[in-house]
Amino acid sequence: MGFAVRRRVDWQLRSRALALGERTVLMGILNVTPDSFSDGGRYYSEGAAVDQGLRLLDEGADVLDVGGESTRPGAVAVGESEEQRRVLGVIRALVKAKPDVVISVDTYHAGTARAAVEAGVEIVNDVSGLLWDEAMAGVMAETGVGAVLMHTRGRPGEWGSLPGLRGEEVLPMVERGLGEALGRARAAGVADGAIVLDAGFGFGKRGGENFRLLKEFGELLQLGFPMLAAVSRKRFLGGGVEASSAAHVAAALAGASLLRVHDVAAARVAADVADAILGA
């Protein structure tokens, strides 16, 4: 049985580089929200969020992805000021506690991205693929952050009414959308070495469409960039740790260099198994 070959590269972040390709990198999810689909409200206070972030690092997270707005299906958008109120204090406290921590901010707002960079983040993770705020690409280029560009099909409030996709339509749609996101990034001056791509599991894709995307995930490596897979606790898997772990192994074997995860300890075990297979 053959598996994808992950290219070894140094991902250029704001102030450092992160090696990708040899060992699966884990991005621990820290939702500072009252309404995220899986753990909304558990880490809404600054103290609880910081404690959870430090716990995720202890469990083996390589990156912390801090977000202040839920993008679950049907989620209501929040403004930049509220988003920043939620995340900036947490980011500053984590940087103070762990000066070498690598933090990503999960936002599609350019203003929040800029403020988060000033607070110490290294990566901006834009789930809209530079679609929802035309100023975002410029902020990424100007600040020199690592840039995660994700594919989404519509906005959360639209997902319930989107028509279904035939299996053979899923991969070409994602490839096309990621190619367009790359075009927006490059036009603004974002360096190729700063870019990681995310297929956007669950973002406008329903049920079996996500399994088809996972099956063909390795084809996305042809775009020439490291790939991130965010399948943790997604609805199409049923939300459990065991199913997430199985999907994490599948994604890593299909070529994902990074996994965005809730349960870091379990994901580390799954990723280590996949890495051992790839390295055998």
Secondary structure, 3 states (H helix, E strand, C coil): CCCCCCCCEEEECCCCEEEECCCCEEEEEEECCCCCCCCCCCCCCHHHHHHHHHHHHHHCCCEEEEECCCCCCCCCCCCHHHHHHHHHHHHHHHHHHCCCCCEEEECCCHHHHHHHHHHCCCEEEECCCCCCCCCHHHHHHHHCCEEEEECCCCCHHHHHHCCCCCHHHHHHHHHHHHHHHHHHHHHHCCCHHHEEEECCCCCCCCHHHHHHHHHCHHHHHHHCCCEEECCCCCHHHCCCHHHHHHHHHHHHHCCEEEEEECCHHHHHHHHHHHHHHHHC
